[in-house]
Amino acid sequence: MPSQRVRTSEHTARIAAPAGVVYGLIADAVRWPLLLPTPVHVERIDFDGVHERLRLWDLDGEQVRSFHLHRILHPGRRTVEFEQEDTARPGLPTTGTWTVEAHGDTHCLVTLRQDRTPERHPAADTAHTRHRWQTEPADRLTHLSAVAERWERLDQLLLSFEDSLHLDGPAELVYDFLHRIEDWPERLPHVDAADVNEDVPGIQIAALDTCTPDGRTRATRTARLGFPAAARIVFKELLTPHPIAARTGAWSLTPDGDGVRVVCAQQVLLHDPHTPHTPNAPRDPNDPNDPNGPNDPGGLAETRRDVRTRLGRASTETLRLAGWRARTAVRRLR
C-alpha cells in the first residue's frame, strides 16, 4: 500500500517579548481559551511534567471542533512537540513543534512547524480545509504575539473571581435552569433576548442581548459546553462588550448538605488602554464604550472594579433565580 503524502508548513514570527515569557504562554495550554481567540476550552487529562494529554475544543466558524492533543514539553530547549487528532476524524493526526529562540533579553523568534496527512477521502479535503491549514499557523502566531508583547501589563489586564451560593433543591433542576439558556429572557431580568444553536447535544452557540443597570443593551455571543455527568457548564464569550477583550468561565455544582452549592468561576482579559485594538474576540460595533469612541473609561483599577461588580451581580442574580425555580418545581411535584 503506498504511503500517504504528508503536507508540511512552517511559519516564523519575531516577537517583542522575552523567550521565557513566550514559551510559558505556549506551554500553559489550559489558559489558551482566555488568551487566544479560537480555543473554547481545554481539559488536562494527564501530565507528568513532561508528557501531557489534553482535550481541546476549538472554534471553527460557527462550529466547535474537538481534539485530543498529546504534547512533550522541553523547557530547557524551549520546544513543545505535539500530536493533535480531531475526534471526528481519528487516524489523521497533525504533528508538529513549537520552537522559541531567544534574540537578546526582550525579543525572540517563534517557529511553528506542522505536518499533516490529507484526508483519505478526496471529497473531505476541501478548499476550506486547505485554506484553514494554510492560514491557521500564521493566525496563531499573530495572536500569540499580541498577547506576549503585553507581558509587562498582563497581570493588570487579567482578573479571576468566583461567586457561589448554597441553593435548596435538586442539582438536576438547577443544572437544567443553567443549561436552558434559550429560556433566560423569560427567567432573568437582565437578559432581553437569546438565540441559541445546539446542533451537537451539549455544545451551544448563544447570542444574547443583556441589559445593564443604566438601561443600555449589550450584545454578547457565547460558546458553551455542557458536562451533565460532572454537573458543569463551561463557557467562552465570543463577542464581548468593552472593556472586556475575552471572558471564560464555568458553572459547577456540588452536593452541599440538603441542597447544592453552585459556583460561577470567571476569568477576564481586559482591553489594553495602551493599544487601540486587541486581535482577540470581536466586539459589538454599536457599543458606546468602545475605546475608539468618545467614552473611553478611566484607569485599569476602576475598570477592574466595575467589571467585577457587574459580572458578579449578573451571576449571583442567575444563581438566586435558579435556586428559586428549583424550589418552586419541587413544591409543585409534591
C-alpha positions, -999 to 999 in steps of 0.1 A, spaced: 0 0 0 16 33 -10 24 58 18 3 88 21 17 122 11 24 145 41 19 182 39 43 204 59 40 240 68 64 262 88 58 298 100 81 320 120 74 353 138 96 378 157 80 387 190 90 416 212 89 397 245 114 375 264 118 339 252 108 326 286 76 345 286 66 333 252 75 297 259 54 299 291 23 311 271 27 282 247 33 256 275 2 267 295 -24 254 272 -51 255 299 -51 293 297 -54 294 259 -92 299 259 -87 333 277 -56 344 258 -63 332 222 -94 336 201 -103 301 188 -98 277 218 -131 275 237 -120 251 265 -90 229 273 -92 199 297 -59 185 311 -63 147 312 -28 137 323 5 154 330 38 141 345 58 173 340 70 164 305 43 144 288 8 159 286 -26 148 273 -53 174 267 -88 175 253 -93 208 234 -125 223 220 -118 249 192 -140 273 173 -142 269 135 -166 294 122 -200 286 137 -189 252 149 -169 238 178 -144 211 169 -129 187 195 -93 174 195 -71 151 215 -37 167 220 -6 149 232 24 172 240 60 167 251 74 198 268 111 207 268 115 238 288 153 237 287 153 238 249 120 259 248 103 235 224 69 218 226 63 187 204 27 179 197 3 154 181 -32 167 175 -61 144 164 -96 155 155 -121 133 174 -144 133 143 -116 121 120 -94 97 140 -63 83 123 -53 116 107 -32 134 133 -14 167 128 21 166 143 45 195 148 67 215 170 67 250 187 103 264 189 112 296 208 147 311 202 159 340 223 172 371 205 185 392 233 166 397 266 135 412 252 129 396 218 126 361 204 119 341 172 89 316 174 86 289 148 55 267 144 61 236 122 32 213 113 29 180 94 -5 168 82 -17 138 63 -45 148 40 -79 132 42 -81 97 28 -115 106 12 -107 132 -16 -141 150 -11 -132 157 26 -100 176 16 -119 207 5 -107 241 -4 -120 252 31 -98 227 49 -68 235 28 -73 273 34 -76 267 71 -45 246 71 -25 274 54 -38 303 75 -42 288 110 -4 288 119 1 324 109 -30 334 128 -19 316 159 15 333 158 -2 367 153 -25 363 183 4 348 204 25 379 196 -4 402 205 -6 387 240 31 382 246 40 417 238 19 430 266 36 407 291 46 435 314 10 446 318 -7 412 316 -12 408 354 -31 441 354 -53 431 325 -62 397 339 -87 391 367 -102 359 381 -131 356 406 -158 334 419 -194 338 431 -211 310 449 -244 302 467 -260 274 485 -293 265 469 -321 244 482 -334 219 456 -321 191 434 -289 197 415 -306 183 383 -332 211 383 -305 238 389 -284 224 361 -314 224 338 -320 260 345 -284 269 337 -283 248 306 -316 260 291 -302 294 281 -328 299 255 -353 303 283 -333 330 301 -352 360 286 -383 348 304 -365 339 336 -337 365 341 -345 403 342 -311 412 328 -315 391 296 -336 407 269 -332 381 241 -315 348 233 -308 330 201 -293 295 207 -280 269 183 -272 234 196 -265 213 165 -245 189 187 -260 180 221 -242 198 248 -225 223 226 -243 256 223 -236 289 205 -258 315 222 -263 352 211 -277 372 240 -289 408 244 -284 418 281 -295 450 299 -271 470 320 -282 487 353 -282 521 335 -306 508 308 -282 501 279 -282 469 259 -251 448 254 -248 422 227 -228 391 235 -221 358 218 -211 328 238 -199 292 232 -210 268 260 -201 231 267 -223 211 289 -210 182 310 -241 169 328 -223 139 344 -198 163 360 -225 188 368 -205 215 350 -211 240 322 -181 259 307 -183 289 285 -164 314 265 -177 348 253 -170 352 215 -185 387 212 -175 409 242 -186 444 252 -158 469 260 -138 469 282 -136 431 281 -113 416 255 -120 379 265 -140 361 291 -142 325 301 -158 307 330 -177 277 344 -208 269 364 -200 240 388 -225 221 411 -215 201 441 -237 185 468 -240 206 499 -260 193 528 -296 191 518 -291 212 487 -264 221 462 -236 246 461 -232 264 428 -200 282 419 -196 305 389 -159 310 383 -149 336 357 -117 348 341 -115 381 322 -89 397 300 -94 434 297 -86 456 267 -52 472 270 -56 510 271 -21 513 255 -32 496 223 -61 507 201 -71 471 192 -66 437 207 -68 410 180 -89 387 201 -127 382 202 -148 406 181 -166 435 198 -201 449 194 -196 477 168 -225 497 184 -210 497 219 -208 533 231 -179 525 254 -156 512 227 -121 526 233 -121 542 198 -151 562 207 -156 593 229 -164 575 261 -132 557 269 -133 547 306 -108 557 332 -79 537 347 -75 500 349 -81 498 387 -116 514 383 -123 492 352 -114 461 372 -138 470 400 -166 478 376 -162 446 356 -160 425 388 -191 442 402 -212 439 370 -204 403 362 -207 392 398 -241 409 401 -253 391 370 -240 357 380 -254 360 416 -288 370 402 -288 340 379 -279 317 408 -306 330 430 -333 326 404 -320 291 395 -325 282 432 -360 297 433 -370 278 402 -357 246 416 -376 251 449 -408 260 431 -406 230 409 -401 206 439 -431 222 457 -453 216 426 -441 180 423 -452 174 459 
